[in-house]
Amino acid sequence: MIYRPAKAYINLSSLAHNLRLIKQLAPNSKVLAVIKANGYGHGICRVAQQLSNADGFAVASLDEALLLRQKGFLHRILLLEGLFTAAELPQVLHNRLDLVIHSQYQLEWLLAHRHSVALNVWIKIDTGMHRLGFHPDAVQSVVQSLMESDNSYQLNFMSHFASADELQVHSQAFTQQQIECFKTHCQAWDYKCSLANSAGILHYPESHLDWVRPGILLYGAGVPIKPRHPFKPVMRLESQVIALKWIPAGDFVGYGNRWQAKKDTYVGVIAIGYGDGYPRHAKDGTPVVVNGERVPLIGRVSMDMITVDLSHQVDKVKVGDRAILWGDALLSVDEVAQCADTIGYELLTGITLRVPFIEVNG
Ligand SMILES: *Cc1c(COP(=O)(O)O)cnc(C)c1O
């Protein structure tokens, strides 16, 4: 039995809905559903189950891939960062996993290991983000070394956008450059290509190519806060009001006396805090939905609690009333993230172990 009211509801049908929308947006591309980091914090196995219509999955480690294989998923599964150690390679081959190679040392590990089954290799090209990937000028020689090897490889190309989600003119120009660079260096070969993450899918149809790699969109986040869009949030974080009180004008609320009442204020305490994964940096005014209305956070977020101004609900709010922290039609995780100077990704992946996950449908 869990008595604490903080809970994360996972709407399973929203996952399938969001995948359908992505397929409509990129009708000529296969979909590699990105479910790294425990399915962006939603639970990797339940997410994979709902997304079994995807053409493949992408994860960040062999551990995640093996878990999926263990659960019986036969999809293509791509290790986005490739091998961390040479010792992983036999397991990759045995489990028929797809592998990114982004650096020379990984190429050497591949070439040093003789195997009879063909390996799906995704050569990652650094088109300007300067995180992972071979310099575009090195691609020719990477392809050549793999082709000259006695091993059998199926080759693919991929790259990653640095700022496709930022719509300022200079970011758009940068993204266009990345697309150009990628296409220029791939076109010499007939291999499959993958470039677009969620933002690429939404804003750059010319980047869809053979495979799109949506992550955050699958979870119904990472979309502009306005105007309304058709993606549905998958996680709804909820808790309850556990205390109510009037405080006089001039008094403070919470640690460090960050918030001071300008007038008499009806303060509500909600059982959610940074110990649950609610962001400690949420500013005064961060919206919380109580009884179907947005009310402002007041005072610092504590480990187990937050405080909100319920002066407009004096006659209706009671202890035990439901509070929604994000994932409601009135309040997206992206908006809360913005109020805490972060991104929805971080909030979704940051829900802590003490919060129970409850699966719901529709
Ligand atoms: C995480 C990741 C994605 C998905 O990004 P979103 O912004 O969540 O769509 C795609 N490609 C790579 C290489 C990634 O690491």
PDBQT file of the ligand as one rigid body, heavy atoms in Angstrom, charges set to zero:
ROOT
HETATM    1  C1  LIG A 401      17.558  11.251 -27.825  1.00  0.00    +0.000 C 
HETATM    2  C2  LIG A 401      17.839  11.192 -29.262  1.00  0.00    +0.000 A 
HETATM    3  C3  LIG A 401      16.808  11.353 -30.209  1.00  0.00    +0.000 A 
HETATM    4  C4  LIG A 401      15.397  11.766 -29.837  1.00  0.00    +0.000 C 
HETATM    5  O1  LIG A 401      15.391  13.152 -29.611  1.00  0.00    +0.000 OA
HETATM    6  P1  LIG A 401      14.007  13.923 -29.313  1.00  0.00    +0.000 P 
HETATM    7  O2  LIG A 401      14.408  15.347 -29.271  1.00  0.00    +0.000 OA
HETATM    8  O3  LIG A 401      13.552  13.431 -27.976  1.00  0.00    +0.000 OA
HETATM    9  O4  LIG A 401      13.077  13.576 -30.398  1.00  0.00    +0.000 OA
HETATM   10  C5  LIG A 401      17.117  11.151 -31.539  1.00  0.00    +0.000 A 
HETATM   11  N1  LIG A 401      18.388  10.859 -31.926  1.00  0.00    +0.000 NA
HETATM   12  C6  LIG A 401      19.398  10.720 -31.049  1.00  0.00    +0.000 A 
HETATM   13  C7  LIG A 401      20.749  10.406 -31.539  1.00  0.00    +0.000 C 
HETATM   14  C8  LIG A 401      19.166  10.907 -29.695  1.00  0.00    +0.000 A 
HETATM   15  O5  LIG A 401      20.176  10.786 -28.824  1.00  0.00    +0.000 OA
ENDROOT
TORSDOF 0
